[in-house]
Amino acid sequence: MLWLWWRRRYRQWHYRRLLAAWPPAGNRVLRFNWLDLTLDGMRCGASLGSVAIWGRPEHIALPADRLLQITYPERGLALEFENESLAYIGFEFSADHPQRRLPVDNLHDEMQFFSATTELADIRRLAGEPARTEQDESKTVLQYRRLQHVLEFEFDRNGTLRRFNLFPEEGK
């Protein structure tokens, strides 16, 4: 059991050292490409080192043995890496940060970015019917499947976008 503790401590030290060498985050505007499902040219499966261009993350976490989470709270961006390979992209919107927007290339002339003002009806109109819908008293989640990926749009009970997630389909 002690070796697990040492391994975890080593991984924490390793990632903190590695990420500390990345440049500061800066104000780079990230763009999501709707056609090829990339964020600034990065797709799921990209290496940990390739996202260094986005700058040093503000927080890191190691919730499981081969899982690394890095977040940029000011941007609303959360990334997960499995075995140092990008496995999840999440972008959070909120009324507290109305300036937070995710520009989207190749979506539609009517909608050039996702933001806290994006509504459930906008996504349904532009993306069509979802493959799956989950709903409870506090939120609605629309799931779309494209290019062997799952795109999730999470809306609050008022129908405004709160979170956008992208990850590979299971078993792909």
Residue frames as a rotation matrix with the C-alpha (Angstrom) as fourth column:
MET 1
0.566 0.824 0.000 0.00
0.824 -0.566 0.000 0.00
0.000 0.000 -1.000 0.00
LEU 2
0.334 -0.536 -0.775 2.90
0.239 -0.748 0.619 2.32
-0.912 -0.392 -0.122 0.68
TRP 3
-0.671 -0.625 0.399 4.10
0.518 -0.010 0.855 1.97
-0.530 0.781 0.330 -2.90
LEU 4
0.059 0.774 0.631 0.74
0.962 -0.213 0.171 3.34
0.267 0.597 -0.757 -4.14
TRP 5
0.791 0.181 -0.584 1.21
0.433 -0.841 0.326 6.39
-0.432 -0.511 -0.743 -1.97
TRP 6
-0.144 -0.939 -0.313 4.76
0.167 -0.335 0.927 6.89
-0.975 0.081 0.205 -3.31
ARG 7
-0.557 -0.016 0.831 3.58
0.816 0.175 0.551 6.42
-0.154 0.984 -0.084 -6.88
ARG 8
0.516 0.823 0.236 0.85
0.837 -0.543 0.064 9.02
0.181 0.164 -0.970 -6.43
ARG 9
0.630 -0.365 -0.685 3.29
0.202 -0.775 0.599 11.45
-0.750 -0.516 -0.414 -4.81
TYR 10
-0.488 -0.845 0.220 5.73
0.405 0.005 0.914 10.94
-0.773 0.535 0.340 -7.70
ARG 11
-0.236 0.481 0.844 3.02
0.958 -0.029 0.285 11.57
0.162 0.876 -0.454 -10.28
GLN 12
0.806 0.520 -0.284 1.98
0.573 -0.806 0.150 14.76
-0.151 -0.284 -0.947 -8.50
TRP 13
0.220 -0.824 -0.522 5.59
0.081 -0.518 0.851 15.96
-0.972 -0.229 -0.047 -8.42
HIS 14
-0.562 -0.465 0.684 6.16
0.647 0.268 0.714 14.95
-0.516 0.844 0.150 -12.06
TYR 15
0.080 0.685 0.724 3.10
0.958 -0.254 0.134 16.76
0.276 0.683 -0.677 -13.43
ARG 16
0.833 0.168 -0.527 3.57
0.378 -0.869 0.321 19.86
-0.404 -0.466 -0.787 -11.30
ARG 17
-0.100 -0.960 -0.262 7.17
0.139 -0.275 0.952 20.11
-0.985 0.059 0.161 -12.52
LEU 18
-0.553 -0.081 0.829 6.21
0.794 0.250 0.554 19.45
-0.253 0.965 -0.074 -16.15
LEU 19
0.345 0.819 0.459 3.31
0.896 -0.433 0.098 21.92
0.278 0.377 -0.883 -16.22
ALA 20
0.600 -0.200 -0.774 5.27
0.371 -0.788 0.491 24.59
-0.708 -0.582 -0.399 -14.34
ALA 21
-0.505 -0.862 0.042 7.60
0.379 -0.178 0.908 24.76
-0.775 0.474 0.417 -17.35
TRP 22
-0.043 0.567 0.822 4.72
0.995 -0.048 0.085 25.69
0.088 0.822 -0.562 -19.66
PRO 23
-0.844 -0.238 0.481 4.35
0.265 -0.964 -0.013 29.38
0.467 0.117 0.876 -20.54
PRO 24
-0.760 0.623 -0.183 1.74
-0.070 -0.359 -0.931 31.49
-0.646 -0.695 0.316 -18.71
ALA 25
-0.188 0.795 0.577 -1.81
0.745 0.498 -0.444 31.00
-0.640 0.346 -0.686 -20.00
GLY 26
-0.968 -0.212 -0.133 -2.21
0.088 -0.786 0.612 34.48
-0.234 0.581 0.780 -21.51
ASN 27
-0.226 0.928 -0.296 -5.32
-0.392 -0.365 -0.844 35.62
-0.892 -0.075 0.446 -23.33
ARG 28
-0.960 -0.162 -0.227 -5.27
-0.272 0.361 0.892 33.34
-0.063 0.918 -0.391 -26.35
VAL 29
-0.019 0.999 -0.037 -8.77
-0.909 -0.033 -0.414 32.90
-0.415 0.025 0.909 -27.78
LEU 30
-0.784 -0.180 0.595 -9.58
-0.041 0.970 0.239 29.23
-0.620 0.163 -0.768 -28.26
ARG 31
-0.217 0.702 -0.679 -11.70
-0.970 -0.232 0.070 28.25
-0.108 0.674 0.731 -31.25
PHE 32
-0.283 0.239 0.929 -13.80
-0.100 0.956 -0.276 25.11
-0.954 -0.171 -0.246 -31.66
ASN 33
-0.721 0.036 -0.692 -14.15
-0.693 -0.040 0.720 23.64
-0.001 0.999 0.054 -35.17
TRP 34
0.100 0.907 0.410 -17.59
-0.771 0.331 -0.544 22.09
-0.629 -0.262 0.732 -35.63
LEU 35
0.590 0.171 -0.789 -16.65
-0.753 0.468 -0.461 20.07
0.291 0.867 0.405 -38.72
ASP 36
0.084 -0.648 -0.757 -13.65
-0.136 0.745 -0.653 18.16
0.987 0.158 -0.025 -37.37
LEU 37
0.894 0.405 -0.189 -14.41
0.127 0.174 0.977 18.50
0.429 -0.898 0.104 -33.62
THR 38
-0.067 -0.962 -0.264 -11.13
0.866 0.076 -0.495 20.13
0.496 -0.262 0.828 -32.68
LEU 39
0.908 0.184 -0.377 -10.31
0.368 -0.783 0.503 22.83
-0.203 -0.595 -0.778 -30.15
ASP 40
0.574 -0.701 -0.422 -7.62
-0.672 -0.699 0.245 25.06
-0.467 0.143 -0.873 -31.66
GLY 41
0.201 -0.463 -0.863 -6.63
-0.833 0.383 -0.400 22.14
0.516 0.799 -0.309 -33.87
MET 42
-0.814 -0.479 0.329 -6.38
-0.580 0.647 -0.495 19.66
0.025 -0.594 -0.804 -30.96
ARG 43
0.145 0.852 -0.503 -8.54
-0.590 0.482 0.648 16.55
0.794 0.202 0.573 -31.09
CYS 44
0.695 0.100 0.712 -9.21
-0.642 0.534 0.551 13.94
-0.325 -0.840 0.435 -28.50
GLY 45
0.858 -0.483 0.175 -6.13
0.510 0.840 -0.184 11.76
-0.058 0.247 0.967 -28.48
ALA 46
0.544 -0.686 0.483 -3.68
-0.154 -0.648 -0.746 14.70
0.825 0.331 -0.458 -28.63
SER 47
-0.048 -0.666 -0.744 -0.68
0.757 0.462 -0.462 14.41
0.651 -0.586 0.482 -26.35
LEU 48
0.581 0.210 -0.786 -0.37
0.770 -0.453 0.449 16.30
-0.262 -0.866 -0.425 -23.08
GLY 49
-0.348 -0.852 -0.392 2.62
0.605 -0.524 0.600 18.26
-0.716 -0.028 0.698 -24.41
SER 50
-0.598 0.115 0.793 0.70
0.743 -0.292 0.603 19.49
0.301 0.949 0.089 -27.44
VAL 51
0.504 0.846 0.175 -1.67
0.685 -0.515 0.515 21.58
0.526 -0.140 -0.839 -25.32
ALA 52
-0.101 -0.641 -0.761 1.23
0.905 -0.377 0.198 23.50
-0.414 -0.669 0.618 -23.76
ILE 53
-0.738 -0.162 0.655 0.51
0.534 -0.734 0.420 26.21
0.413 0.660 0.628 -26.33
TRP 54
0.312 0.915 0.255 -2.60
0.391 -0.368 0.843 27.09
0.866 -0.164 -0.473 -24.28
GLY 55
-0.123 -0.478 0.870 -0.35
-0.576 -0.679 -0.455 27.91
0.808 -0.557 -0.192 -21.35
ARG 56
-0.918 -0.339 -0.203 0.08
-0.006 0.525 -0.851 26.76
0.395 -0.781 -0.484 -17.80
PRO 57
0.025 0.978 -0.207 -3.16
0.371 0.184 0.910 25.51
0.928 -0.100 -0.359 -16.22
GLU 58
-0.087 0.031 0.996 -4.38
-0.713 -0.700 -0.041 27.05
0.696 -0.713 0.083 -12.98
HIS 59
0.196 0.201 0.960 -5.28
-0.871 0.485 0.076 23.72
-0.450 -0.851 0.270 -11.35
ILE 60
-0.335 -0.216 -0.917 -4.28
-0.619 0.784 0.042 20.08
0.710 0.582 -0.396 -11.75
ALA 61
0.205 0.407 0.890 -5.75
-0.897 0.443 0.004 16.97
-0.392 -0.799 0.456 -10.17
LEU 62
-0.678 -0.422 -0.602 -4.92
-0.590 0.801 0.102 13.27
0.439 0.424 -0.792 -10.29
PRO 63
0.074 0.838 0.541 -8.24
-0.995 0.095 -0.011 11.58
-0.060 -0.537 0.841 -9.46
ALA 64
0.925 0.194 0.326 -7.22
-0.181 0.981 -0.069 8.11
-0.333 0.005 0.943 -10.68
ASP 65
0.337 -0.875 0.347 -4.10
0.371 0.462 0.805 6.16
-0.865 -0.142 0.481 -11.56
ARG 66
-0.481 -0.560 0.675 -3.86
0.809 0.012 0.587 7.07
-0.337 0.829 0.447 -15.23
LEU 67
0.389 0.748 0.538 -6.03
0.847 -0.520 0.112 10.18
0.363 0.412 -0.835 -15.22
LEU 68
-0.687 -0.560 -0.462 -4.88
0.665 -0.742 -0.088 13.81
-0.294 -0.368 0.882 -15.13
GLN 69
0.481 0.833 0.275 -7.27
0.872 -0.487 -0.051 16.75
0.091 0.264 -0.960 -15.00
ILE 70
-0.733 -0.630 -0.257 -6.11
0.644 -0.764 0.039 20.26
-0.221 -0.137 0.966 -15.80
THR 71
0.365 0.928 0.082 -8.32
0.928 -0.354 -0.120 23.34
-0.082 0.120 -0.989 -15.62
TYR 72
-0.853 -0.412 0.319 -8.25
0.455 -0.888 0.071 26.95
0.254 0.206 0.945 -16.70
PRO 73
-0.239 0.859 -0.453 -11.09
0.885 0.002 -0.465 28.39
-0.398 -0.513 -0.761 -14.57
GLU 74
-0.379 0.079 -0.922 -10.81
-0.091 -0.995 -0.048 31.90
-0.921 0.066 0.384 -16.00
ARG 75
-0.804 0.047 -0.593 -11.46
-0.595 -0.049 0.802 30.49
0.008 0.998 0.067 -19.45
GLY 76
0.235 0.908 0.346 -14.01
-0.879 0.350 -0.323 27.93
-0.414 -0.229 0.881 -18.26
LEU 77
0.330 -0.209 -0.920 -11.91
-0.700 0.599 -0.387 25.15
0.633 0.773 0.052 -19.78
ALA 78
0.269 -0.251 0.930 -11.38
-0.711 0.600 0.368 21.69
-0.650 -0.760 -0.017 -18.27
LEU 79
0.217 -0.297 -0.930 -9.30
-0.798 0.494 -0.345 18.94
0.562 0.817 -0.130 -19.88
GLU 80
0.582 -0.108 0.806 -8.79
-0.515 0.718 0.468 15.31
-0.629 -0.688 0.362 -18.92
PHE 81
0.023 -0.670 -0.742 -5.92
-0.913 0.287 -0.288 13.16
0.406 0.684 -0.605 -20.05
GLU 82
0.837 0.143 0.527 -5.81
-0.346 0.886 0.309 9.40
-0.423 -0.441 0.791 -19.84
ASN 83
0.414 -0.804 0.427 -2.27
0.716 0.577 0.392 8.03
-0.562 0.143 0.815 -20.14
GLU 84
-0.370 -0.570 -0.734 -1.23
0.157 -0.817 0.555 11.57
-0.916 0.090 0.392 -21.21
SER 85
-0.866 0.218 0.450 -3.67
0.463 0.010 0.886 11.47
0.188 0.976 -0.110 -24.15
LEU 86
-0.821 0.570 0.030 -6.49
-0.559 -0.792 -0.246 14.06
-0.117 -0.219 0.969 -24.34
ALA 87
-0.856 0.509 -0.091 -9.72
0.495 0.858 0.138 12.24
0.149 0.073 -0.986 -23.47
TYR 88
0.190 0.948 -0.255 -12.17
0.980 -0.198 -0.007 15.02
-0.057 -0.249 -0.967 -22.54
ILE 89
-0.873 -0.297 0.387 -12.76
0.328 -0.944 0.015 18.70
0.361 0.140 0.922 -23.28
GLY 90
0.087 0.914 -0.396 -15.24
0.996 -0.068 0.063 20.65
0.030 -0.400 -0.916 -21.19
PHE 91
-0.816 -0.262 0.515 -16.18
0.296 -0.955 -0.018 24.30
0.497 0.138 0.857 -21.45
GLU 92
-0.242 0.711 -0.661 -18.32
0.954 0.050 -0.295 25.98
-0.177 -0.702 -0.690 -18.78
PHE 93
-0.535 0.209 0.818 -20.51
0.233 -0.895 0.381 29.03
0.812 0.394 0.430 -19.30
SER 94
-0.272 0.502 -0.821 -22.20
0.959 0.075 -0.272 31.05
-0.076 -0.861 -0.502 -16.60
ALA 95
0.656 0.583 0.480 -24.15
0.580 -0.796 0.173 34.21
0.483 0.165 -0.860 -16.01
ASP 96
0.738 -0.454 -0.500 -21.31
0.307 -0.434 0.847 35.25
-0.601 -0.778 -0.181 -13.67
HIS 97
-0.409 -0.901 -0.149 -18.96
0.110 -0.210 0.971 35.38
-0.906 0.381 0.185 -16.68
PRO 98
0.618 0.785 0.034 -21.07
0.127 -0.058 -0.990 36.77
-0.776 0.616 -0.136 -19.55
GLN 99
0.402 -0.552 -0.731 -17.92
-0.861 -0.500 -0.095 37.57
-0.313 0.667 -0.676 -21.55
ARG 100
-0.481 -0.588 0.650 -16.96
-0.375 0.808 0.454 33.88
-0.792 -0.026 -0.610 -21.65
ARG 101
0.652 0.637 -0.412 -17.53
-0.637 0.165 -0.753 32.65
-0.412 0.753 0.513 -25.18
LEU 102
-0.212 -0.657 0.724 -16.26
0.123 0.717 0.686 29.78
-0.970 0.234 -0.071 -27.27
PRO 103
-0.029 0.167 -0.986 -15.94
-0.890 -0.452 -0.050 30.83
-0.454 0.876 0.161 -30.93
VAL 104
0.089 0.171 0.981 -17.13
0.160 0.970 -0.183 28.06
-0.983 0.173 0.059 -33.25
ASP 105
-0.564 -0.344 -0.751 -15.84
-0.685 -0.312 0.658 27.72
-0.460 0.886 -0.060 -36.81
ASN 106
-0.842 0.170 -0.513 -17.91
-0.362 0.528 0.768 26.09
0.401 0.832 -0.383 -39.56
LEU 107
-0.751 0.660 0.024 -21.13
0.374 0.455 -0.808 25.88
-0.544 -0.598 -0.588 -37.58
HIS 108
0.145 0.823 0.550 -23.57
0.987 -0.163 -0.017 28.38
0.076 0.545 -0.835 -39.04
ASP 109
-0.510 -0.337 0.791 -23.55
0.423 -0.899 -0.110 32.07
0.749 0.279 0.601 -39.92
GLU 110
0.430 0.785 0.446 -26.28
-0.097 -0.450 0.888 32.68
0.898 -0.425 -0.117 -37.34
MET 111
0.984 -0.102 0.147 -24.23
-0.132 0.142 0.981 31.25
-0.121 -0.985 0.126 -34.48
GLN 112
0.489 -0.869 -0.073 -20.53
-0.203 -0.031 -0.979 31.96
0.848 0.494 -0.192 -34.43
PHE 113
-0.691 -0.695 0.199 -19.89
-0.393 0.130 -0.910 31.13
0.607 -0.707 -0.363 -30.77
PHE 114
0.163 0.654 -0.739 -21.30
0.612 0.521 0.595 29.27
0.774 -0.549 -0.315 -27.79
SER 115
-0.765 -0.363 0.532 -21.96
-0.178 -0.675 -0.716 31.37
0.619 -0.642 0.452 -24.69
ALA 116
-0.872 0.456 -0.179 -24.25
0.309 0.227 -0.924 31.70
-0.380 -0.861 -0.339 -21.67
THR 117
-0.338 0.781 -0.525 -26.80
-0.659 -0.595 -0.460 33.29
-0.672 0.191 0.716 -24.04
THR 118
-0.744 0.072 -0.664 -26.97
-0.511 0.579 0.635 30.18
0.430 0.812 -0.394 -26.26
GLU 119
-0.109 0.818 0.565 -30.33
-0.916 0.138 -0.377 28.51
-0.386 -0.558 0.734 -25.79
LEU 120
-0.390 0.050 0.919 -31.51
-0.026 0.998 -0.065 24.93
-0.920 -0.049 -0.388 -26.09
ALA 121
0.665 0.727 0.169 -33.65
0.198 0.046 -0.979 25.82
-0.720 0.685 -0.114 -29.10
ASP 122
0.501 -0.566 -0.655 -30.58
-0.824 -0.543 -0.161 27.27
-0.265 0.621 -0.738 -30.89
ILE 123
-0.562 -0.769 0.305 -28.65
-0.659 0.639 0.398 24.01
-0.500 0.023 -0.865 -30.59
ARG 124
-0.129 0.600 0.789 -31.65
0.290 0.784 -0.549 21.89
-0.948 0.158 -0.276 -31.66
ARG 125
0.803 0.480 -0.354 -32.22
-0.137 -0.429 -0.893 24.15
-0.580 0.766 -0.279 -34.67
LEU 126
0.378 -0.744 -0.551 -28.59
-0.923 -0.346 -0.167 24.06
-0.066 0.571 -0.818 -35.80
ALA 127
-0.661 -0.732 0.166 -27.57
-0.734 0.677 0.063 20.51
-0.159 -0.080 -0.984 -34.84
GLY 128
-0.269 0.643 -0.717 -30.87
-0.456 0.571 0.683 18.70
0.849 0.510 0.139 -35.27
GLU 129
0.774 0.607 0.182 -32.40
-0.486 0.385 0.784 16.11
0.406 -0.695 0.593 -32.99
PRO 130
-0.114 -0.865 0.488 -29.99
-0.993 0.105 -0.047 14.70
-0.011 -0.490 -0.872 -30.40
ALA 131
-0.398 -0.113 -0.910 -29.09
-0.272 0.962 -0.001 11.02
0.876 0.248 -0.414 -30.19
ARG 132
-0.189 0.303 -0.934 -30.05
0.852 0.524 -0.003 11.15
0.488 -0.796 -0.357 -26.51
THR 133
-0.119 0.214 0.970 -31.72
-0.320 -0.933 0.166 13.58
0.940 -0.291 0.180 -24.11
GLU 134
-0.384 0.010 -0.923 -31.45
0.825 0.453 -0.338 13.50
0.415 -0.891 -0.182 -20.32
GLN 135
-0.239 0.386 0.891 -33.64
-0.191 -0.918 0.346 15.72
0.952 -0.088 0.293 -18.21
ASP 136
-0.313 0.256 -0.915 -34.25
0.918 0.327 -0.223 16.35
0.242 -0.910 -0.337 -14.52
GLU 137
0.633 0.711 -0.306 -35.62
0.769 -0.621 0.149 19.26
-0.084 -0.330 -0.940 -12.48
SER 138
0.469 -0.496 -0.730 -32.40
0.120 -0.784 0.609 21.30
-0.875 -0.373 -0.308 -12.70
LYS 139
-0.354 -0.697 -0.624 -30.97
-0.598 -0.344 0.724 20.61
-0.719 0.630 -0.295 -16.15
THR 140
0.870 0.463 0.168 -31.37
-0.131 0.547 -0.827 19.20
-0.475 0.697 0.537 -19.65
VAL 141
-0.229 -0.973 -0.010 -28.53
-0.397 0.084 0.914 17.47
-0.889 0.213 -0.405 -21.47
LEU 142
0.861 0.400 -0.313 -28.53
-0.428 0.239 -0.871 16.96
-0.274 0.885 0.377 -25.23
GLN 143
-0.064 -0.885 0.460 -26.10
-0.159 0.464 0.871 14.36
-0.985 -0.017 -0.170 -26.57
TYR 144
0.792 0.176 -0.584 -25.03
-0.592 -0.009 -0.806 14.25
-0.147 0.984 0.097 -30.18
ARG 145
0.288 -0.710 0.642 -22.78
0.230 0.702 0.674 11.64
-0.930 -0.046 0.365 -31.77
ARG 146
0.959 -0.095 -0.266 -20.47
-0.282 -0.340 -0.897 12.68
-0.005 0.936 -0.353 -34.61
LEU 147
0.364 -0.891 -0.272 -17.16
-0.524 0.045 -0.851 11.35
0.770 0.452 -0.450 -35.91
GLN 148
0.172 -0.204 -0.964 -16.99
0.501 0.861 -0.093 8.72
0.848 -0.467 0.250 -33.13
HIS 149
-0.920 -0.391 0.022 -17.34
0.202 -0.521 -0.830 11.42
0.336 -0.759 0.558 -30.47
VAL 150
0.099 0.921 -0.376 -20.04
0.976 -0.015 0.219 12.50
0.196 -0.388 -0.900 -28.06
LEU 151
-0.774 -0.173 0.609 -20.93
0.108 -0.984 -0.142 16.19
0.624 -0.044 0.780 -27.88
GLU 152
-0.128 0.723 -0.678 -22.92
0.982 0.188 0.015 17.12
0.138 -0.664 -0.734 -24.78
PHE 153
-0.587 0.088 0.805 -24.73
-0.030 -0.996 0.087 20.39
0.809 0.027 0.587 -24.29
GLU 154
-0.415 0.403 -0.816 -25.92
0.900 0.312 -0.303 20.95
0.133 -0.860 -0.492 -20.73
PHE 155
-0.405 0.410 0.817 -28.63
0.022 -0.889 0.457 23.56
0.914 0.203 0.352 -20.17
ASP 156
-0.987 0.149 0.051 -30.06
-0.068 -0.112 -0.991 24.91
-0.142 -0.982 0.120 -16.94
ARG 157
-0.434 0.890 0.142 -33.78
0.726 0.439 -0.529 24.74
-0.533 -0.126 -0.837 -16.21
ASN 158
0.217 0.479 -0.850 -34.27
-0.131 -0.849 -0.512 28.04
-0.967 0.223 -0.122 -18.09
GLY 159
0.794 0.116 0.597 -32.83
0.493 0.452 -0.743 26.50
-0.357 0.884 0.301 -21.25
THR 160
0.793 -0.596 -0.127 -29.54
-0.592 -0.703 -0.394 28.44
0.146 0.388 -0.910 -21.37
LEU 161
0.582 -0.628 -0.516 -26.24
0.168 0.714 -0.680 26.75
0.796 0.309 0.521 -22.05
ARG 162
0.857 -0.312 0.410 -24.10
-0.494 -0.268 0.827 26.02
-0.148 -0.912 -0.384 -18.99
ARG 163
-0.029 -0.890 0.454 -21.61
-0.451 0.417 0.789 23.42
-0.892 -0.182 -0.413 -20.23
PHE 164
0.735 0.088 -0.673 -20.30
-0.660 0.321 -0.679 21.94
0.156 0.943 0.294 -23.46
ASN 165
0.151 -0.662 0.734 -18.44
-0.494 0.592 0.636 18.59
-0.856 -0.459 -0.238 -23.31
LEU 166
0.598 -0.066 -0.799 -16.62
-0.739 0.339 -0.582 16.61
0.310 0.938 0.154 -25.97
PHE 167
-0.172 -0.662 0.730 -15.21
-0.735 0.580 0.352 13.11
-0.656 -0.476 -0.586 -25.53
PRO 168
-0.729 -0.133 -0.671 -14.73
-0.607 0.579 0.544 9.93
0.316 0.805 -0.503 -27.61
GLU 169
0.464 0.876 -0.133 -17.49
-0.759 0.470 0.450 7.37
0.457 -0.108 0.883 -27.72
GLU 170
0.267 -0.316 0.910 -16.92
-0.706 0.579 0.408 4.39
-0.656 -0.752 -0.069 -25.44
GLY 171
0.374 -0.172 0.911 -14.93
0.278 0.958 0.066 1.62
-0.885 0.228 0.406 -27.03
LYS 172
0.971 -0.034 0.235 -13.61
0.219 -0.256 -0.942 3.80
0.092 0.966 -0.241 -29.87
